[in-house]
Amino acid sequence: MKRQAAVAGHFYKGTSEELQHQVKGLVQDDARKEKVFGIVTPHAGLIYSGRVAGATYSRVRLPDNIILIGPNHTGTGERFALMSKGQWEIPTHTFSINEGIADMLLKHSVFLKDDPIAHYYEHSLEVQLPFIAHFLSAAQSPDVSIVPITMLHATLQECNQVAITIAGVIRMAIAQKLATDIVIVASSDMSHYVTEEQARYKDNLALEKILAMDPEGLYEVVHEENISMCGAMPVTVMLYACMELGATRAELVKYETSAETSGDYNHVVGYAGVLVT
C-alpha cells in the first residue's frame, strides 16, 4: 500500500524541483550534526514553521530508522494509530515503513493499533518527510525507513506505557539488527491563535518542562494552563521513551511564531525545535 502525499502543494511545494528548492532555503547543510534520541519539530506550512523545522533537522545525525509520532488532527481512526505496512510518497522521495519494527510495536503494546486510515489525510507526520529526504540526498546516505504513529488523546499513564514499549522495541530492534539507530520524532506546533505575547508566555511554560526533561510536568502544565499545544502527548511519549533509553538533556534549537511571516501579532501559532540527547 502506498500512501500518497496528502498536503503536497498546500503545506509545501508540490513538485520535486520546487520542494527541493524550498527545503534547501530552510536548512543549514554545514551545521554540526549530533546523535540524538529524539526531537521536537513543528508541522505547519513550511512558509510558517519551516525555518524552525529546518534548523532542527540540520542538527540531527540522520539515523536509518525514524519513529514518527504526531497528533491526529482529522479525528479519524484509533487513539494510537500505527501504519504498519507500505510506503509514504512525497514529491522528493518514497519512504518505506519498517514492517519488522512496526510489527514488534503492535505485538508488545496493548494501546497501539494497526490503522492506516488514520494516516491518509493527516499532515503532522507528512510535513517532516521533506526535511528527512533533503538530508538523505545531501549526505548521500542509505535510505531511511519510518514507523508512523498518530495520537488522538491519552492519559499520562497511557503515554508512559506506550513510551516504555517504544523504548523496549528500539532496544530489541537494534539487538536483532533490524536497525542500527532509531530516532523518535515528536511532531507538534505550540500555542494556536492567541496573541504573540500570550503564545510566548504559555509556550515558555511548556518548553521549560521539555528542557527540564519532565514529561509529567509537560502533560500537567499543558492541561492546567490550557496551552493549545497540539502535539503535547506525542512529545510526552517521546520524552518518556528517550529517558528510558538514557537521554539526559534537551536543547532548544529555535523558537518562532507565525507572526514573523504573516505580520499578524494578534493571532499567532508558535513553533519550537528541540534536540533530546
C-alpha positions in Angstrom: 0.0 0.0 0.0 1.4 3.4 -1.0 0.2 6.4 0.9 0.1 9.3 -1.5 1.1 12.8 -0.3 -2.0 14.5 1.2 -0.7 18.0 1.6 1.8 18.5 -1.3 1.1 21.8 -3.0 -0.6 23.1 0.2 1.7 22.8 3.2 4.8 22.6 1.0 5.7 22.8 -2.7 4.0 20.2 -4.9 6.8 19.3 -7.4 10.1 17.7 -6.7 12.2 20.6 -8.1 10.2 23.2 -6.2 10.2 21.3 -3.0 14.0 20.7 -3.2 14.5 24.4 -3.7 12.1 25.3 -0.8 13.7 23.0 1.7 17.3 24.0 0.7 16.4 27.5 1.7 15.3 26.4 5.2 18.2 24.2 6.3 21.9 24.5 7.1 23.8 21.7 5.4 27.0 22.5 7.1 25.6 22.6 10.7 27.3 20.3 13.2 25.3 17.0 13.3 24.6 15.3 16.7 23.4 11.8 17.6 20.0 12.3 19.3 17.5 10.1 20.9 14.6 12.3 19.8 13.5 15.7 18.6 10.5 18.0 18.8 9.7 19.7 15.5 6.7 21.6 14.1 4.3 20.7 11.2 2.7 23.8 9.9 3.0 25.0 6.3 6.7 25.4 5.6 6.4 29.1 5.0 5.5 29.5 8.6 7.3 26.7 10.5 9.9 25.6 8.0 12.7 27.7 9.5 12.3 26.1 12.9 12.0 22.6 11.4 14.9 23.1 9.1 17.2 24.4 11.8 16.3 21.4 14.0 16.8 18.7 11.3 20.1 20.4 10.3 21.5 19.4 13.7 20.5 15.8 13.6 22.8 12.9 12.5 20.4 11.0 10.3 19.6 7.5 11.5 18.5 4.6 9.4 15.1 4.4 11.1 12.7 7.1 12.4 9.6 6.6 14.6 7.3 9.5 13.9 4.7 10.4 16.5 2.2 13.2 15.9 -1.2 14.4 16.8 -4.3 13.2 14.8 -6.0 16.4 13.6 -8.6 14.7 11.5 -10.2 12.7 14.4 -10.3 9.6 12.2 -9.2 6.2 13.4 -7.8 4.7 16.6 -6.5 6.7 19.5 -3.0 5.3 19.0 -2.8 4.5 15.2 0.2 2.9 13.7 0.6 2.3 10.0 2.5 -1.0 9.8 3.0 -1.7 6.1 3.6 0.1 2.8 5.2 3.3 1.7 4.8 7.0 2.1 5.3 9.1 -1.0 6.3 12.8 -1.2 7.5 14.6 -4.4 11.2 14.2 -3.5 11.2 10.7 -2.1 9.3 7.5 -1.3 9.8 6.2 2.3 9.2 2.5 3.3 7.7 1.6 6.6 10.0 -0.7 8.7 7.5 -3.5 8.9 9.6 -5.5 11.4 9.7 -2.7 13.9 6.0 -1.9 13.3 5.1 -5.5 14.0 7.1 -5.6 17.2 5.4 -2.4 18.5 2.0 -3.9 17.7 2.9 -7.2 19.4 4.2 -5.6 22.6 1.6 -2.8 23.1 -2.0 -3.0 24.3 -2.6 0.5 23.1 -1.1 0.7 19.6 -3.4 -0.4 16.8 -2.7 -1.1 13.2 -4.8 1.6 11.5 -3.6 3.1 8.1 -6.9 5.0 7.7 -5.9 7.4 10.5 -2.9 8.4 8.4 -4.4 9.0 5.0 -5.1 12.8 5.4 -3.1 13.7 8.5 -0.4 16.2 7.8 1.6 16.2 11.1 3.9 13.4 10.1 4.0 14.0 6.3 5.4 17.5 6.8 8.5 16.0 8.4 9.4 14.0 5.4 10.7 16.7 3.0 13.5 17.6 5.6 14.5 13.9 6.0 14.5 13.4 2.2 16.8 16.5 1.9 19.4 15.2 4.2 19.3 11.8 2.7 20.2 13.4 -0.6 22.7 15.9 0.8 24.6 13.2 2.7 24.2 10.5 0.0 23.0 8.3 2.9 21.4 4.9 2.7 17.7 5.0 2.8 15.7 5.8 6.0 12.7 3.7 7.0 9.8 5.1 9.1 7.2 3.9 11.5 4.3 6.4 11.7 2.1 6.8 14.8 -0.7 9.3 15.4 -2.4 10.0 18.7 -5.9 11.4 19.4 -5.9 11.6 23.2 -4.3 9.7 26.1 -3.9 9.8 29.9 -0.4 10.4 31.3 -0.2 6.7 32.3 -1.0 5.6 28.8 1.7 7.9 27.4 4.2 6.4 29.8 3.2 2.8 28.9 3.4 3.5 25.2 6.8 5.1 25.7 8.1 2.1 27.6 7.0 -0.1 24.8 8.7 2.1 22.2 12.0 2.1 24.1 11.9 -1.6 24.6 11.2 -2.2 20.9 14.0 0.1 19.9 16.4 -1.9 22.1 15.2 -5.2 20.6 15.3 -3.9 17.0 18.9 -2.8 17.3 19.8 -6.1 19.1 18.2 -8.1 16.3 19.8 -5.8 13.6 16.5 -4.5 12.3 18.1 -1.1 12.7 21.5 0.4 13.6 20.0 3.6 15.0 16.4 4.8 15.7 15.4 8.4 16.4 11.9 9.4 17.8 10.4 12.5 16.1 7.6 14.1 18.1 5.6 16.4 15.8 4.0 19.4 17.4 3.1 23.0 17.0 2.9 25.1 20.1 0.2 27.7 21.1 -2.6 28.3 18.5 -4.3 31.5 17.5 -3.5 33.7 20.5 -1.6 36.9 20.7 2.2 37.0 20.3 2.5 37.8 24.0 0.3 35.0 25.1 1.9 32.5 22.9 5.4 33.3 24.1 4.3 33.2 27.7 2.4 29.9 27.5 4.9 28.2 25.2 7.7 29.1 27.6 5.8 27.2 30.3 5.7 24.1 28.2 9.3 24.5 26.9 10.6 24.8 30.5 9.2 21.3 31.2 10.5 19.9 27.9 14.0 21.3 28.5 13.9 20.0 32.1 13.2 16.5 30.7 9.9 16.5 32.7 7.2 14.7 30.6 4.8 14.6 33.6 5.3 18.3 34.2 4.7 19.0 30.5 1.5 17.0 30.4 0.2 18.7 33.5 1.1 22.3 32.6 -0.5 21.9 29.2 -3.7 20.9 30.8 -3.6 23.2 33.8 -2.7 26.3 31.7 -4.9 25.4 28.8 -2.0 25.5 26.4 -3.1 24.7 22.8 0.0 22.7 22.0 -1.5 20.1 19.6 1.4 17.5 20.0 1.8 17.7 23.8 1.0 13.9 24.1 3.4 12.9 21.3 6.1 15.0 23.0 5.3 13.4 26.3 5.7 10.0 24.9 8.9 10.9 23.1 10.4 12.3 26.4 9.5 9.3 28.4 10.9 6.9 25.8 14.1 8.8 25.3 14.7 9.0 29.1 14.1 5.2 29.3 16.8 4.8 26.6 19.3 7.0 28.6 18.7 10.6 27.4 19.6 13.2 30.0 19.5 16.6 28.1 17.2 18.7 25.9 18.3 21.7 24.0 16.1 24.4 22.3 17.3 24.9 18.8 14.8 27.6 17.7 11.5 29.2 18.6 9.4 31.4 16.4 5.8 32.4 15.9 3.8 32.7 12.7 3.9 36.5 13.1 7.4 36.5 11.7 5.9 35.5 8.4 2.3 36.9 8.5 2.9 40.1 10.4 -0.3 39.3 12.4 0.7 39.5 16.1 -2.9 39.1 17.3 -3.5 35.5 16.1 -0.2 33.5 16.1 0.9 29.9 16.2 4.1 29.0 18.0 6.8 26.7 16.7 9.7 25.1 18.6 12.5 22.8 17.7 14.2 20.7 20.4 17.0 18.1 20.4 16.9 15.4 23.1 20.4 13.8 23.7 
